[in-house]
Amino acid sequence: MTHPPDRPQTLARLHLHAVLPALEDLAALSPETRQLAAGWNFSLRLQLLNGPAATLTSPGDGRLLVTPGDTAPSRLTLQFLTANQLNRTFLNQAAFPPLPTGGFWRILGVQTFIKLTRQLDRVLQAPPDALADEPFRLLHLRLLFRVLIGAVPIVAETDPVSRHTLSHTPEGTVELRVPALDLTGHMRWTRGRMTSALGPAPGATPDAVITFVDLPTADDALLGRLDPNAAVGLGRVDVRGLIPLADGMSVVMDRVEGYIKPPGAPAIPTMAFSGAAA
C-alpha cells in the first residue's frame, strides 16, 4: 500500500536543503550580500522538530555556508514545531515565530540573517520590471538553477510520480548545461537513489546531457514556462546520450515546480524571516 506524500514535509526539506543553500551563491555573486556577510560572524541552525535541519554559517569573511542536517556547530537554533510553521515563514505568510534555543541573548544575531534572507527573497521573487536589468536577471536565473539542482533529489524521493517514473528509468548520470550562464549541474540515479550537485559530472563522460541552448530557453525552463517536447522539437533544448535516462530526469525536474510553487504560494519559495526575531 502506498501512502500519499506529506507535502508540507517535502516543502520544508526543499526550503532548508534547496532554497537556503542559494544564500551561498548570493554571497559569492552579490557585492551587497558579501559586504553584509563580511560583518557577521555567526552560525544559525533552522530545525524542524523531528524533521530536517540546516545550519547557516558566516565566517565573517563574506562567505555564507549551508550545511544540511544538525551536526554543524551552531550558536543559535530556531526551532519550528511543524512543517507548516516553517513553510509559512519561508513563504512570508502569517505564522508563529520559531523558538530560539541556545542562549536568548544571541537572538540579536538573527537581525543580520533577516537582512540576508530579504536580499535572497528580492532576487528569487524578482518582479518582471526588475528582470529588465540584465545583470540582475542573470543573478536571478543563477539562483533558480541552484534551487533546481538542490531540489531534484528531494522530489525524486518523495513524489509518487517521480518515483514511478524513475522505477522505469535506466541508471546513470545526467548533466544539465546552460552555456549562456556558464552553468552546469549533474544528477545521478543509481540503486534507487538520486543525488545531485553543481558542476560537471565527476569522472567519466555523463550518460546523458540536457542543454538549454540559449538564455531565453534557460529563462523559460527555470521559470516553468517551457514545454519540454516542443522545446526539443524546435531545437531549443538539445538532448544527447541515453535518452530514456534524460526523459526520466526531465519528469522529475518538471515535478519540482509543483512543490516549490504550491497553490496560492508565490512563484518561488522565499526567505522572508521578518518575524523570526519577534
N, C-alpha and C positions, 0 to 999 in steps of 0.2 A: 504494500500500500504506500503510495506516495503522499507526502504532505505538502500543502501549498507553501510557497516561500514566505518567510517572515520579512515582508518588505521593509518595515521600519528598521529591523536589524541590518538588513542588507544596505540600506541607505546610510545607516550610522557607520558601517565599515567603509563605504565609499567616501563619506565625509572625512573620516580620520586617515584613511590609507591611500586615497586618490586625490582629494581636494587639498587637504592640509599640506602634503608634500610640495604642492605648487609654490608655496612660500619660498622654498629653496631656489627655484628658478627666478622668482620675482626679485629676490635679493641679489642674484647674480646679474640680472638684466636691467634692473631699475636703479639708477643712482639715488633716487629719493628713498627707496626702501633700504638700500645698502647703508645709506647715511643713518637712517633711523636704527637699524640693527647694530651699527657700529657703536652706538651708545648704550646698548642693552646687554649686559652680561647676566643671563638668566636661563633657567630651564623650567619648562612648564609641561605637565602631563595632563592630557584630556582623557578621562577614564569613564567608560560606561560601566555601571555596576554589573558584575558578572558578564562582561562583554569586552569588546575590543578597546584598545587604548593606543595612544601615540604620544610621544614626547617631542616637544619642540625645544631645541637648544640654540641659544645665541651666544657664541663665544666672546662677543664684544668686538669682533674684527670685521663686521659687515656681513658675515655669512649667517645663514639660518640652516639648521639641520633638523630633519624629522626622522625619528626612529620609531617604527611600528612596535607595538607591544608595551609592556610595563617594566622592562628590565633596565632601561637607561636611567641614570641618576636624575632626580628632579627636585627642585627647591619647593615647588608648589604643585598640588594636584587639584584640578577642577573635576569634581565627581558628579556625573549625571546619573540620575536614578533610573531613567527609562530612555529607550531609544528615541521615542517621540520627543522627549525634552531636548535631547541632543540635536535631533534633526531640526526642530523648530528654531533652536538657537542659531544653527548654521544658516537656516533659510530666512533669518531676520523676521521670524514670526513670534507672536507673544508666547513666552514660556517662563517658567520659574527659573531663576538663575542657578547655576551649578553650585554645589557645596565646596568651598575651599578647604583643603586639608594640608597640613604640613607647616603650619605657622600662619596665623591670621594676618600678622603684620606684612607678610610677603604678598598679600593680595594687591598691594600698591604696585608691585611689579607687573601686574596684568594690564596696567594702563598702556604700556608700550605695545603689548600684544594686541590690544584692541585697535590701536592705530595701524599696526601691521596688517591685521585682518581686514580693516576697512580699505586699505590700499589694494589688497588682493581682490576684495569684492568689487572695487571700482574697475579693475581690469577684466575679471571674469564676467561681470554683469554690465559690460560696456554698452551704453545706448548707441543706436545707429549713428547719431551725429558725431560721437566720439571716434567711431571707426573710420571716419573720413580722414583722420590724421594717420598717415601711412605707418610711421614708427609705432604708434600706439596699437594700430591694427595688427601689426606683426607680433608685438608682445602678447596681445590678446590670443592670437592663434597659437603661439608657442605654449602658453599656459594651458590652453584647451587640449593640445596634443599631450602634454604631460598628464593631465587628468585622465584622458582616454587610455593611455598606456597603463596607468595605475589601476584603472577600473576593470579592465578586461578579466584578470584572474578572479576577482570577486564575483562578477556577474557569471562567469563560466561555472563557478562552484555552486551558486545559489539559485540561478534562474532555470526553471524547468525546460524552457525551450532551448536554451543554450546547452544544458546537459544532454538533452535528447539529440540535438544536432551533433555535438561532439562525440557521442557514443557511436556515431556512424561516420566519423571523420578520421582519416589516417593520421598517425602521429607524425610530428615533425616541427620544424621551426619556420615561422613566417617573419619576414622583415616588412615593416611598414615605412615607406620612404616619402618624404616631402622635400624634393630638391629645392623648391623655391624658398624654403625656410632653412635649408641645410639641416633637416631633422631626420633622424632615423630611430626607430624603436623596434624591438623584436618580441615575439610571443612564442612560447614553446608549449606544445601539447604532447605530453608523454605520460604513460602509466596512469591515466585518469586524472592528471593534474595539469593545470595551466600555470605558467609563470610568465612574467614579462619584465622588461627593463628598457630604459632609454639606451640608445646606441646600437651599433650593428650587432648581429648575432655573433657570439663568440665562436671561435674555432672554424669549422668547415663552412662552406657555402650554404646559405639557408635553403630549405626545401622549396620555399615559395617566396615570391616578392610581390608586394602590392605597392604601386607607386601612384601618388596623386601628381599628375604631370605638370600642373601649373598652380599658381596661387589661387585663382578663383575656384578651382576644383577643391583644393585643400580647405578653402573658406567654407564652401558648401558642405563638404563632408564633415568637418569638425563642428559645424552648426546644425547638423542634422537635416540639411536641405537637399542632399544628394540621393538620387535614385541609382543604386549601385549597378543594376543591369543596364540601364540606359547609359550610364557614365562609361561603362566598359565598351558598349557598342559604339559610342561616339569618340572613343579614344582618350577620354579624359582621365580614366583610370587604367593603368597598364598592369596586368596580372600575368605572372610568369612562374614556371615551375610546376609543382604539384597542385593542380587546380582544385581538386576536392578539398585539400587542406586549406587553401586560401578561401574557398567558399565557406567552409565551416567557421573560420576565424571572422569572416565578414558578418556572419549571422550574429556572433557574439558581440562584435563591435556595434552592430546596429541595435542590439538589445540594451546596450549601456544607456542609450538616451532615455529609454523608458523608465530607468531608475533615477538618473540624475535630473530628469525633468518630469517628476510625477505630476498628476493632475492638480492644477491650482498653484503649483510652485513656480518660482522664477525659472528662466531657461537653464541656468547653471547653478549648482549649489553655491551659496555664498558663504562668507565668513564674517557675518555681521554680529560681533560679540559685544554690541553696545550695552547690553545689560549684564554682562558676565561679572562685573565687579559691583553690581548694585547691592 
